[in-house]
């Protein structure tokens, strides 16, 4: 499992699966997804990131983001849309 995440600015920080899950939960809440569906979606979408980080020592945040968004596009497009809207507003 990856031990570090390489951020967009080149800095590194420890890989934390909970950060990915938290981001998915926030986007799901913003998208108005029913609370009873959120946990299942979080588990499925975060698994895509975990799979990508499985056999590497370091992984870029952009790779994790792309894996999660691809999973969300398939599972619940409104969540991936909310995530992308957040990125557009806050990470220009």
C-alpha positions in Angstrom: 0.0 0.0 0.0 1.2 3.5 -0.8 2.8 5.2 2.2 2.9 8.7 0.7 0.7 10.8 -1.5 2.4 13.3 -3.9 0.4 16.5 -4.0 0.0 18.8 -7.0 2.7 21.2 -5.7 5.1 18.3 -5.3 5.0 18.0 -1.5 4.4 14.6 0.1 2.2 13.6 2.9 1.2 10.2 4.4 -1.5 8.3 2.6 -4.7 8.3 4.6 -7.6 6.3 3.2 -10.0 8.2 5.6 -9.3 11.5 3.7 -10.5 9.9 0.5 -13.6 8.6 2.2 -14.3 11.9 3.8 -14.1 13.7 0.5 -16.5 11.3 -1.1 -18.9 11.7 1.9 -18.8 15.5 1.5 -19.5 15.4 -2.2 -22.3 12.9 -1.7 -23.9 15.2 0.9 -23.5 18.2 -1.3 -25.1 16.2 -4.2 -28.1 15.4 -1.9 -27.7 11.7 -2.0 -29.8 9.9 0.6 -27.9 9.2 3.8 -28.6 5.5 3.8 -26.9 5.2 0.4 -23.8 7.2 1.2 -21.8 4.5 3.1 -22.2 1.9 0.4 -21.1 4.4 -2.3 -18.1 5.6 -0.2 -16.9 2.0 0.3 -17.2 1.2 -3.4 -15.7 4.4 -4.7 -12.9 4.5 -2.2 -12.0 0.9 -3.1 -10.9 2.1 -6.6 -8.3 4.4 -4.9 -7.2 1.7 -2.6 -6.7 -0.6 -5.5 -4.6 2.0 -7.3 -2.4 2.5 -4.2 -2.0 -1.2 -3.5 1.3 -2.0 -5.2 3.1 1.3 -5.2 5.1 3.2 -2.5 3.9 6.6 -3.6 0.9 7.8 -5.6 -0.1 11.2 -7.0 -3.3 12.8 -5.7 -4.4 13.3 -9.3 -4.3 9.5 -9.9 -6.4 8.9 -6.7 -8.8 11.6 -7.8 -9.2 10.2 -11.3 -9.9 6.7 -9.9 -12.4 7.9 -7.4 -14.2 10.1 -10.0 -14.3 7.3 -12.5 -15.9 5.0 -9.9 -18.4 7.8 -8.9 -19.3 8.4 -12.6 -20.4 4.8 -12.8 -22.1 4.6 -9.3 -23.7 8.0 -8.9 -22.8 10.7 -11.4 -24.3 13.5 -9.2 -21.6 12.9 -6.6 -18.8 13.1 -9.2 -20.4 16.3 -10.5 -20.5 17.8 -7.0 -16.8 16.9 -6.5 -15.8 18.5 -9.8 -17.8 21.6 -9.0 -16.0 21.9 -5.7 -12.7 21.5 -7.5 -13.6 24.2 -10.0 -14.6 26.7 -7.3 -11.8 26.0 -4.8 -8.7 24.6 -6.6 -8.3 26.8 -9.6 
